[in-house]
Amino acid sequence: MQDSRTSATRPKGQTQSDHIAAPRGRVDVRQLVGQHRKVTISHGGEDYILRITRNGKLILTK
């Protein structure tokens, strides 16, 4: 039996487990930069540089 309180908020055919928000993607910065301290990221036709500082902070510049 389906709970009528929650079925009204989901699109038809979607189960309650489908309706639960999926966790946002998570990537460890080391997967992006590998052995390097910086990586170039392309977004919307623009290039950005993501850099790890000596103090372990992240800086994103255009």
C-alpha positions in Angstrom: 0.0 0.0 0.0 1.4 3.4 -1.0 1.3 6.4 1.4 -0.9 9.0 -0.3 0.8 11.8 1.5 4.1 11.3 -0.4 2.8 10.0 -3.8 1.3 13.4 -4.6 4.8 15.0 -4.5 6.5 12.5 -6.9 6.1 12.1 -10.6 3.9 9.2 -11.7 5.9 6.0 -11.9 8.6 7.2 -9.5 9.1 5.1 -6.4 9.7 6.5 -2.9 13.3 5.4 -3.1 13.7 7.2 -6.4 12.3 10.4 -4.9 15.0 10.6 -2.1 17.6 13.1 -3.2 20.8 11.5 -4.4 24.0 12.7 -2.7 26.0 15.2 -4.7 29.1 14.0 -6.5 32.2 14.0 -4.5 35.7 13.9 -5.9 38.9 14.0 -3.9 41.1 16.8 -5.3 44.0 14.3 -5.7 41.9 12.5 -8.3 41.8 15.7 -10.3 45.4 16.9 -9.9 47.2 13.5 -9.4 50.9 14.0 -8.6 50.7 17.7 -9.7 49.8 20.7 -7.6 47.5 22.2 -10.3 45.1 21.2 -13.1 43.4 23.1 -15.9 39.6 22.7 -15.9 37.5 23.7 -18.9 34.1 25.1 -18.3 31.8 27.0 -20.7 34.6 27.5 -23.2 36.8 29.0 -20.6 39.9 27.5 -18.9 40.4 27.7 -15.1 43.4 26.6 -13.0 42.7 24.7 -9.8 45.8 24.9 -7.6 46.8 23.4 -4.3 48.9 25.9 -2.2 51.7 24.9 0.1 49.3 25.2 3.0 46.9 22.7 1.4 44.3 25.3 0.4 42.6 25.4 -3.0 42.7 28.3 -5.4 40.6 28.5 -8.6 41.7 31.2 -11.0 40.7 32.1 -14.6 
